[in-house]
Structures are given as structure tokens and as C-alpha cells.
Amino acid sequence: MAKFVVAGKADCPFYAEAERLADTLQRSLPNFRAHKICVLPDEWEGWLDATCSKNGWKHEESPLVWRELVEQGGKGLLLGGLSDFLKHCQVMTVIFCFFFNLNFSFGLKPTAIFRITTRNKIISVSLNPFTHTSRILIPNLLSAEIFPKAPAVSLHLLDLDENEEELQRLREETQSLALSMLRRVTVHTDPQQAFREADVIVLLDDTNGGRRGEGEEEEEEKQEVKSVCNRYREFSRLIDAQANKQVKVIVSGDSHVNLRCALLVEGAHSIDSHQFVAVATQLENEARAVVAEKLGVRPTEVTEVIVWGNIIGLSYIDLQRAKVFNFQGPIKGPAFFPQPISRILPDRFASTIQLLVHQKQTNKQTKGSPLSQEMVGNRLAGSGASRDPPSPEGLFNLRDDIIFSVPVTFEGGKWSTVLDVTVGDGLMKRLELCADELWRVRTLWKKKTLENIFLLF
């Protein structure tokens, strides 16, 4: 095995090009390894002379590229500058492709070239182009941390309100980011085109709730529920017909999150219900902020807070598994040492946190606060947090026909419920209240559906 070393001046454009080429090959080829050395401009000539003298080379320009025979213990083999490196890579790529085709002709299993043969991931994002959420979300979403095995990503932007001018502006802004994983960006006003062969679908609905007048609040709520039902039934039908059967569907927003996810699960019959998830991170982050303020730490240093119930309704914040880092208490440890919050805060704080989180949520809804850009990225990365998978039958003795927020993990391409949590009598009563509220909402939209059917006849 050989390791390539690319060295050059920090302000040299040819070194930057060689560095980019090395990064690309390292991501694409199974056994290609590269090490980069960036030298300050005023130190370059001295460093180059010393390196060439040590190895017996003659080279005068930036960059300097050589091979180190890692397993053979020999001295480095000089390749030359950028043009020499390009020629070498071209020959190496042609040989690799030749053996790749040869393997297929003999029926060999090409396990080592997974990243080259994997097709591009297709991400469809339904959004409001006038909000800032999508502009912050996209660069965080298109990263190797979220899609570690995808060679490239195609992004489909969807807006049913036909704001094509804003969509085009968002497309241009996304392309100008020059993200390494982004292959292309397309805009759509037709969900059938946007969902076609999609591997990941992110549904963002920011309705800026809380700005209604008192007299018209109830009527607007009914109209909003009716609109949500019609739209998401159509979405579920198209996802079922057009999307990849292993698609991951993420529902986010500031209203009717559980309802929208339930409509998708009910309508997409051919897709596993464990591939749908509703995001509870906004509520979780509010709880972490309240706990962090009480403990005198940063919210990022509070982890494993569980959100049970209805994301935008009756819910319960559970700290039984929560941990805190860098807490300045009687027992202190290194930065990586966590302490259980249940041993630090008294039990009576559990009721206080519910009230404080509810107040924060009310204030944010009144101001029309947008969602955090971290939500969707964390869901795809599989970080430990509360989410809303469809409740399996008999899980925690709850109904199996509602979308209920529970702690989950992401493994094997599916979200699975964490079962090693303690559900005592007190918590069980709270969960039953949350489930009853969700059941009433479900019954209401089922009733509205039947009324609409009768009106059609």
C-alpha cells in the first residue's frame, strides 16, 4: 500500500488544486491514502531545499508530491508537481475502472468499491422559501456526518404555494455554497416530481402559529386542520407511489406534527412505519435550556432528556436518563465525565420544569419563532433524542394507532423505541393523559374526513 504526500505553499493555487484532487480520490478509491503538508510562504523554499536534500530529489515548484512505500520501508518516490500528479491519477483511475469491469464480467462481488457504485442520494425538502430555516438547514444537512456513505446528493426543493422566484433564489444560494457532496439542486411545485425515487424526505411547515385574533382563532384552527389533512393525505399517496421503499421521512414544524406524521403513516401502506419520524427536538431543547440554567452549565452539556406525549400539546419532560457534563458540584470529574441529573436535582424540580418549558414554548409561539436548524440533521445522524415513531402494539400499554413521542434510537435504517426506561405508576398516568389527547385529535380529523366524504356524495 502506498501513501501519497502532497506538500505546497499555503498561498499556492496549484497546491490547492492538488489538495482537492487528493481529497476526492481518498473519498472515492478504496485504498488511496493521502497526507497533506501546508507550508507558510516565507518558509517554503527552506523546507523544500531540506526535503529534497534529504531524499536526493530535484524539485523547484509548489506543490511537491511523492509516494511513501508504507509497507516496504523504502524512501519516498518523487512524482513531481501538479501536472505529474494529475497524469499519475489518470492512469491509476483507468486501471481501477478496468479491474472494476473485469470483476463484474467474472461475477465477483465488488465489496471494496461500495462508494463508487452507490447511486446518488436524493433528498426532497418541502419548505417555505421565505423562512430562514431552510437556508440554515441545507448546509448542515448536506454533510458527510449525515450521509457518510453517499458519494453525492441531489436536492429537490418543493413549495406548493408556487413561490418559484424565491425557490430559484434559494437554489442559487445553495449552489453558491459549493458543498462537496451536492451534485445538483432542482426546484419543484409538484410533489409528484419532488418525491420521485427520494431516499430522504424532509417536510418543514412553519405556520407562525399564535398570531390569530381571539374571535377567529377557532375557525382558523378548523381550516388549518382541514388543509393539513388534505395536503398530507396527498403527500402520503405520492410518497407511497413515487419514493424509494427504504425512504426516511422526517416531519418537522410548529403545528400538528403528530397529526401530520399519522396521516403519512396511514396513507403510505407499502413503506415500513418505522421509517417515519416526527421531530421533538424543539421541545427537548427548551427542556435542556431550562435544566442547564438551573445547573449553571451550557444547554449542550445536558443530554438524554426524554420527551413523552404530544409534541405541540400535552407532553411530559422526563429526566430519569438525563446527564450533565462539566457540573461544578461536590463531585467533579474531567470534561467527558457525566453525572446523572436525577442525583443532583430534587424530585420537586420535575414539576417546575414542566411549567418553565410550557412558558418558553408559549413565548416562542407568540413571537412566531422558527425551528432550530439542528433538528433534521440530528435525526438523520441518529443522535439520542426524543422523537415520534409510530407506537408498536402494546408499547408501554398505550394505543397502537397514535403517533406518540417516546425515546428512540436509529439503527439499521430504522427508528426503534428504547425499552430500558422505567415507567412507574405516576409516569404511566401522565402518558395516558397524553395518549387521550392525541386520540381526541385523531377522532376529530377522522370525523372531519367522513363529513367531507358525505359532502362529496
ROVEXMI-87588 format. One line per 8 residues: number of its first residue (from 1); their letters; for each residue x negated, z negated, y negated of C-alpha. Coordinates in nm, 4 decimals. Example, Ala and Ser with C-alpha at 12.3 -4.5 7.8 and 13.67 -1.06 7.14 Angstrom:
1) AS) -1.2300/-0.7800/0.4500  -1.3670/-0.7140/0.1060
END
This chain:
1) MAKFVVAG) 0.0000/0.0000/0.0000  -0.1303/0.0904/-0.3465  -0.0546/-0.0787/-0.6741  -0.0708/0.1268/-0.9925  -0.2123/-0.0306/-1.3077  -0.1072/0.1129/-1.6451  -0.3096/-0.0099/-1.9449  -0.2958/0.1003/-2.3062
9) KADCPFYA) -0.2867/0.0174/-2.6751  0.0195/-0.1694/-2.7928  0.0928/0.0913/-3.0640  0.0277/0.3980/-2.8463  0.3345/0.6204/-2.7799  0.1677/0.7706/-2.4714  0.1252/0.4223/-2.3242  0.4948/0.3524/-2.3905
17) EAERLADT) 0.5887/0.6709/-2.2042  0.3636/0.5835/-1.9088  0.5112/0.2327/-1.9017  0.8659/0.3715/-1.8957  0.7769/0.6101/-1.6117  0.6243/0.3262/-1.4090  0.9375/0.1131/-1.4566  1.1612/0.3998/-1.3441
25) LQRSLPNF) 0.9585/0.4663/-1.0295  0.9399/0.0970/-0.9455  1.3205/0.0768/-0.9533  1.3677/0.3972/-0.7538  1.0944/0.4126/-0.4880  1.0819/0.1509/-0.2092  0.7032/0.0854/-0.2001  0.5984/0.1666/-0.5548
33) RAHKICVL) 0.4385/-0.1271/-0.7372  0.3096/-0.1224/-1.0927  0.1231/-0.3666/-1.3147  0.1085/-0.3134/-1.6926  -0.1619/-0.4289/-1.9319  -0.0852/-0.4109/-2.3042  -0.3949/-0.4478/-2.5259  -0.3959/-0.5102/-2.9021
41) PDEWEGWL) -0.5115/-0.2039/-3.1020  -0.8173/-0.3745/-3.2519  -0.9267/-0.4941/-2.9053  -0.8609/-0.1702/-2.7176  -1.1996/0.0017/-2.7466  -1.3938/-0.3064/-2.6404  -1.1597/-0.3692/-2.3485  -1.1764/-0.0017/-2.2410
49) DATCSKNG) -1.5585/0.0076/-2.2507  -1.5853/-0.3132/-2.0494  -1.3350/-0.1955/-1.7862  -1.4957/0.1482/-1.7450  -1.8459/-0.0013/-1.7229  -1.7346/-0.2486/-1.4591  -1.5792/0.0215/-1.2380  -1.8099/0.3129/-1.3183
57) WKHEESPL) -1.5405/0.5247/-1.4869  -1.5418/0.7578/-1.7862  -1.2284/0.7498/-1.9995  -1.1727/0.7557/-2.3757  -0.7967/0.7627/-2.4466  -0.4895/0.5440/-2.4135  -0.3376/0.4948/-2.1631  -0.5709/0.4238/-1.8728
65) VWRELVEQ) -0.4113/0.4492/-1.5272  -0.5697/0.3624/-1.1943  -0.4779/0.2628/-0.8395  -0.5809/-0.0589/-0.6690  -0.6007/-0.0412/-0.2909  -0.4434/-0.3784/-0.2303  -0.4778/-0.3974/0.1487  -0.8198/-0.2311/0.1742
73) GGKGLLLG) -1.0199/-0.4394/-0.0722  -1.1870/-0.1379/-0.2362  -1.2438/-0.0847/-0.6056  -0.9797/0.0831/-0.8176  -0.9322/0.4615/-0.8044  -0.9126/0.6185/-1.1519  -0.6195/0.8545/-1.2125  -0.6765/0.9206/-1.5836
81) GLSDFLKH) -0.4358/0.9362/-1.8746  -0.0648/1.0080/-1.9153  -0.0814/1.3728/-1.8029  -0.2740/1.2794/-1.4872  -0.0239/1.0034/-1.4110  0.2668/1.2468/-1.4556  0.1131/1.5014/-1.2166  0.0453/1.2332/-0.9570
89) CQVMTVIF) 0.4038/1.1029/-0.9796  0.5462/1.4532/-0.9443  0.3504/1.5147/-0.6248  0.4422/1.1717/-0.4879  0.8139/1.2217/-0.5627  0.8206/1.5647/-0.3951  0.6560/1.4225/-0.0812  0.9010/1.1307/-0.0782
97) CFFFNLNF) 1.2011/1.3647/-0.1076  1.0590/1.5816/0.1738  1.0378/1.2859/0.4124  1.3793/1.1682/0.2961  1.5352/1.5026/0.4018  1.3305/1.5027/0.7229  1.4714/1.1633/0.8179  1.8227/1.2925/0.7762
105) SFGLKPTA) 1.7529/1.6066/0.9814  1.6421/1.3909/1.2755  1.9288/1.1447/1.2292  1.7103/0.8496/1.1307  1.8663/0.5652/0.9357  1.7144/0.5646/0.5828  1.7370/0.1898/0.5167  1.4384/0.1802/0.2795
113) IFRITTRN) 1.5852/0.4214/0.0236  1.9149/0.2485/-0.0469  1.8771/0.2549/-0.4239  1.8139/0.6281/-0.4356  2.1079/0.7219/-0.2150  2.3573/0.4758/-0.3666  2.6065/0.6555/-0.5865  2.6586/0.5561/-0.9457
121) KIISVSLN) 2.8820/0.2572/-1.0083  3.1952/0.3423/-1.2064  3.3236/0.0716/-1.4401  3.6617/0.1106/-1.6083  3.7333/-0.1170/-1.9062  4.0817/-0.1359/-2.0598  4.0428/-0.2763/-2.4105  4.1468/-0.2896/-2.7725
129) PFTHTSRI) 3.8742/-0.0950/-2.9582  3.9497/-0.2793/-3.2830  3.8269/-0.6151/-3.1460  3.4640/-0.7276/-3.1275  3.4958/-0.8481/-2.7679  3.4233/-0.5091/-2.6138  3.1200/-0.4481/-2.8369  2.9657/-0.7762/-2.7252
137) LIPNLLSA) 3.0732/-0.7430/-2.3628  2.9375/-0.3953/-2.2825  2.5614/-0.4610/-2.3249  2.5939/-0.7843/-2.1258  2.7937/-0.6104/-1.8541  2.5579/-0.3161/-1.8006  2.2575/-0.5117/-1.6772  2.0552/-0.5426/-1.3577
145) EIFPKAPA) 2.1693/-0.9048/-1.3278  2.5318/-0.7939/-1.2899  2.4624/-0.4795/-1.0821  2.1282/-0.5441/-0.9086  2.1659/-0.2609/-0.6539  2.3173/0.0103/-0.8717  2.0804/0.2864/-0.9893  2.3125/0.3846/-1.2743
153) VSLHLLDL) 2.6548/0.3049/-1.4162  2.9254/0.5323/-1.5558  3.1514/0.3575/-1.8082  3.5147/0.4591/-1.8659  3.6785/0.3184/-2.1824  4.0593/0.3052/-2.1780  4.3068/0.2352/-2.4578  4.6770/0.3111/-2.4081
161) DENEEELQ) 4.7514/0.2915/-2.7809  4.5690/0.6242/-2.8255  4.3179/0.4967/-3.0813  4.0925/0.7868/-2.9902  3.8918/0.7733/-3.3119  3.7983/0.4089/-3.2553  3.7262/0.4783/-2.8890  3.4903/0.7607/-2.9828
169) RLREETQS) 3.3155/0.5323/-3.2304  3.2755/0.2668/-2.9590  3.1407/0.5324/-2.7200  2.8797/0.6424/-2.9748  2.7781/0.2809/-3.0414  2.7396/0.2211/-2.6672  2.5281/0.5326/-2.6184  2.3066/0.4374/-2.9131
177) LALSMLRR) 2.2154/0.1132/-2.7308  2.0098/0.3262/-2.4868  2.0836/0.0903/-2.1968  1.8644/0.1729/-1.8980  2.1496/0.1536/-1.6438  2.4017/0.3546/-1.8456  2.4429/0.7109/-1.7236  2.7408/0.8213/-1.9329
185) VTVHTDPQ) 3.0377/0.6914/-2.1338  3.3791/0.8581/-2.1337  3.6953/0.7679/-2.3272  4.0480/0.7829/-2.1856  4.4052/0.7271/-2.2965  4.5373/0.7992/-1.9458  4.4768/0.5168/-1.6927  4.5005/0.7599/-1.4012
193) QAFREADV) 4.1786/0.9264/-1.5144  4.0100/0.5992/-1.6117  4.0726/0.4285/-1.2745  3.9664/0.7227/-1.0556  3.7081/0.6050/-0.7959  3.6386/0.2936/-1.0058  3.4180/0.0261/-0.8468  3.4919/-0.2377/-1.1129
201) IVLLDDTN) 3.7959/-0.2586/-1.3414  3.7974/-0.4992/-1.6359  4.1306/-0.5486/-1.8130  4.0957/-0.7066/-2.1581  4.4134/-0.7836/-2.3503  4.3630/-0.9623/-2.6843  4.7082/-1.0049/-2.8357  4.6080/-1.2558/-3.1050
209) GGRRGEGE) 4.8847/-1.4879/-2.9969  5.0021/-1.7737/-3.2165  5.0793/-1.5702/-3.5298  5.4524/-1.5307/-3.4735  5.7114/-1.6779/-3.7063  5.9268/-1.9609/-3.5743  6.2536/-1.7646/-3.5799  6.1232/-1.4629/-3.3952
217) EEEEEKQE) 5.8856/-1.6355/-3.1524  6.1257/-1.6461/-2.8555  6.2403/-1.2861/-2.8951  5.8844/-1.1580/-2.9331  5.7804/-1.3565/-2.6267  6.0509/-1.1868/-2.4188  5.9491/-0.8444/-2.5443  5.5841/-0.9205/-2.4733
225) VKSVCNRY) 5.6585/-1.0310/-2.1149  5.8644/-0.7170/-2.0605  5.5838/-0.4982/-2.1959  5.3233/-0.6766/-1.9807  5.5354/-0.6320/-1.6668  5.5881/-0.2602/-1.7256  5.2240/-0.1930/-1.8075  5.0711/-0.3894/-1.5206
233) REFSRLID) 5.3100/-0.2542/-1.2589  5.1908/0.0911/-1.3597  4.8291/-0.0299/-1.3524  4.8722/-0.1720/-1.0006  5.0191/0.1559/-0.8738  4.7336/0.3604/-1.0208  4.4639/0.1191/-0.9006  4.6117/0.1356/-0.5514
241) AQANKQVK) 4.6126/0.5168/-0.5565  4.3004/0.6051/-0.7577  4.0390/0.3281/-0.7368  3.7777/0.2637/-0.4694  3.9272/0.0428/-0.1957  3.6439/-0.2069/-0.2482  3.7140/-0.2228/-0.6229  3.6718/-0.5563/-0.8051
249) VIVSGDSH) 3.9496/-0.6135/-1.0621  3.8957/-0.8718/-1.3370  4.1834/-0.9782/-1.5627  4.0981/-1.1422/-1.8937  4.2724/-1.2043/-2.2241  4.4536/-1.4652/-2.4251  4.8082/-1.4394/-2.2840  4.9924/-1.4134/-1.9491
257) VNLRCALL) 4.6687/-1.3981/-1.7496  4.8192/-1.5396/-1.4278  5.1247/-1.3144/-1.4569  4.9176/-1.0007/-1.5108  4.6963/-1.0747/-1.2111  5.0032/-1.1474/-0.9953  5.1555/-0.8110/-1.0872  4.8363/-0.6297/-0.9875
265) VEGAHSID) 4.8059/-0.8109/-0.6536  5.1703/-0.7454/-0.5704  5.1558/-0.3747/-0.6534  4.8167/-0.2762/-0.5059  4.9117/-0.3054/-0.1380  4.6095/-0.1270/0.0104  4.3491/-0.3431/-0.1679  4.2474/-0.6896/-0.0473
273) SHQFVAVA) 4.3969/-0.9567/-0.2728  4.0622/-1.1413/-0.2736  3.9200/-0.8578/-0.4845  4.1387/-0.9556/-0.7818  4.0459/-1.2386/-1.0155  4.1800/-1.3805/-1.3424  3.9218/-1.5337/-1.5743  3.9481/-1.9047/-1.6583
281) TQLENEAR) 3.6152/-1.9272/-1.8405  3.7585/-1.9716/-2.1894  3.9349/-2.2911/-2.0850  3.6329/-2.4015/-1.8831  3.4003/-2.3512/-2.1811  3.6292/-2.5606/-2.4012  3.6121/-2.8424/-2.1466  3.2331/-2.8157/-2.1213
289) AVVAEKLG) 3.2058/-2.8321/-2.5004  3.4173/-3.1497/-2.5149  3.2159/-3.3182/-2.2374  2.8849/-3.2082/-2.3917  2.9830/-3.3552/-2.7294  3.0683/-3.6847/-2.5616  2.7334/-3.6948/-2.3754  2.5206/-3.5672/-2.6633
297) VRPTEVTE) 2.3953/-3.2534/-2.4837  2.4492/-2.8795/-2.5200  2.7520/-2.7158/-2.3505  2.5154/-2.5026/-2.1385  2.3780/-2.8247/-1.9872  2.7200/-2.9152/-1.8416  2.8024/-2.7315/-1.5171  3.0587/-2.7120/-1.2345
305) VIVWGNII) 3.3663/-2.8073/-1.4370  3.6803/-2.7132/-1.2391  3.9969/-2.5736/-1.3980  4.3155/-2.6098/-1.1917  4.6558/-2.4551/-1.2582  4.7809/-2.2118/-1.5203  4.5065/-2.0744/-1.7465  4.7288/-2.0351/-2.0534
313) GLSYIDLQ) 4.9816/-2.3056/-1.9639  4.9836/-2.6347/-1.7774  4.6352/-2.6941/-1.6373  4.4061/-2.9782/-1.5341  4.0338/-3.0253/-1.6045  3.8567/-3.1806/-1.3045  3.5089/-3.3389/-1.3368  3.4602/-3.4506/-0.9745
321) RAKVFNFQ) 3.1800/-3.1940/-0.9152  3.0596/-3.1670/-1.2766  2.6910/-3.2263/-1.3502  2.4853/-3.2712/-1.6662  2.1208/-3.1863/-1.7351  1.8877/-3.3499/-1.9911  2.1176/-3.6503/-2.0411  1.9400/-3.9273/-2.2330
329) GPIKGPAF) 2.0717/-4.2231/-2.0352  1.9295/-4.5197/-1.8422  1.8160/-4.2807/-1.5681  1.6172/-3.9815/-1.6888  1.4545/-3.7020/-1.4983  1.2964/-3.3618/-1.5560  1.4927/-3.0760/-1.7125  1.6023/-2.9437/-1.3724
337) FPQPISRI) 1.7360/-3.2836/-1.2564  2.1206/-3.3009/-1.2724  2.3309/-3.6166/-1.2854  2.6959/-3.6429/-1.1730  2.9206/-3.6835/-1.4762  3.1627/-3.8974/-1.2741  2.8955/-4.1721/-1.2648  2.8350/-4.1565/-1.6405
345) LPDRFAST) 3.1792/-4.1285/-1.7999  3.4566/-4.3801/-1.7277  3.7675/-4.2667/-1.5398  3.9837/-4.3065/-1.8511  3.7924/-4.0223/-2.0171  3.9636/-3.7787/-1.7763  4.2946/-3.8147/-1.9635  4.1202/-3.7933/-2.3014
353) IQLLVHQK) 3.9511/-3.4649/-2.2154  4.2869/-3.3024/-2.1327  4.4161/-3.3833/-2.4820  4.0989/-3.2709/-2.6613  4.0826/-2.9405/-2.4726  4.4504/-2.8757/-2.5436  4.3895/-2.9337/-2.9152  4.0939/-2.6918/-2.9147
361) QTNKQTKG) 4.2998/-2.4280/-2.7351  4.5849/-2.4661/-2.9847  4.3492/-2.4306/-3.2819  4.1858/-2.1191/-3.1364  4.5220/-1.9556/-3.0618  4.6388/-2.0253/-3.4166  4.3290/-1.8536/-3.5556  4.3582/-1.5625/-3.3104
369) SPLSQEMV) 4.0145/-1.6291/-3.1661  3.8692/-1.3530/-2.9434  3.7427/-1.4182/-2.5941  3.3869/-1.5094/-2.5124  3.1701/-1.2163/-2.4064  3.0208/-1.4243/-2.1238  3.3384/-1.4298/-1.9140  3.3395/-1.0999/-1.7340
377) GNRLAGSG) 2.9631/-1.0904/-1.6851  2.9641/-1.4310/-1.5199  3.2491/-1.3268/-1.2922  3.0593/-1.0271/-1.1604  2.7353/-1.2184/-1.1303  2.9178/-1.4704/-0.9118  2.8258/-1.7831/-1.1070  3.0017/-2.1069/-1.0117
385) ASRDPPSP) 3.3092/-2.1478/-1.2268  3.6857/-2.1777/-1.2030  3.8719/-1.8547/-1.1536  4.2127/-1.7415/-1.0343  4.2152/-1.5846/-0.6886  4.5463/-1.5391/-0.5074  4.6263/-1.8665/-0.3285  4.5942/-1.8366/0.0507
393) EGLFNLRD) 4.8883/-1.9673/0.2518  4.8838/-2.3450/0.2752  4.5819/-2.3885/0.0475  4.5970/-2.7429/-0.0967  4.9653/-2.7423/0.0160  5.0538/-2.5041/-0.2682  5.2755/-2.1966/-0.2651  5.1098/-1.8805/-0.1380
401) DIIFSVPV) 5.2950/-1.6436/-0.3750  5.1485/-1.7544/-0.7095  4.8192/-1.6966/-0.8910  4.6659/-2.0435/-0.9278  4.3321/-2.1394/-1.0826  4.1039/-2.3019/-0.8230  3.7237/-2.3338/-0.7806  3.5787/-2.0305/-0.6022
409) TFEGGKWS) 3.2537/-1.8628/-0.5024  3.1663/-1.4927/-0.4881  3.0141/-1.3844/-0.1560  3.0244/-1.0639/0.0440  3.2014/-0.8745/-0.2322  3.4993/-1.1147/-0.2393  3.6034/-1.4319/-0.4179  3.6618/-1.7219/-0.1791
417) TVLDVTVG) 3.8077/-2.0640/-0.2506  3.5798/-2.3697/-0.2408  3.7380/-2.6074/0.0089  3.4963/-2.9025/-0.0040  3.6696/-3.0655/-0.3026  3.8589/-3.3931/-0.2988  4.2309/-3.3571/-0.3718  4.3778/-3.7071/-0.3913
425) DGLMKRLE) 4.7404/-3.8061/-0.4482  4.7035/-3.8138/-0.8276  4.5439/-3.4702/-0.8449  4.7951/-3.3315/-0.5953  5.0854/-3.4346/-0.8208  4.9235/-3.2583/-1.1159  4.8682/-2.9437/-0.9085  5.2326/-2.9450/-0.8007
433) LCADELWR) 5.3426/-2.9606/-1.1659  5.1166/-2.6650/-1.2497  5.2486/-2.4719/-0.9494  5.6102/-2.5407/-1.0515  5.5414/-2.3981/-1.3981  5.3845/-2.0838/-1.2518  5.6771/-2.0467/-1.0117  5.9253/-2.0662/-1.3015
441) VRTLWKKK) 5.7337/-1.7916/-1.4843  5.7313/-1.5801/-1.1689  6.1047/-1.6319/-1.1174  6.1688/-1.5322/-1.4797  5.9871/-1.1987/-1.4595  6.1392/-1.1295/-1.1169  6.4808/-1.1815/-1.2743  6.3916/-0.9501/-1.5634
449) TLENIFLL) 6.2830/-0.6880/-1.3103  6.6179/-0.6994/-1.1304  6.8028/-0.6770/-1.4617  6.6034/-0.3660/-1.5539  6.6814/-0.2080/-1.2154  7.0549/-0.2722/-1.2553  7.0438/-0.1255/-1.6065  6.8871/0.1918/-1.4661
457) F) 7.1782/0.2313/-1.2252
END
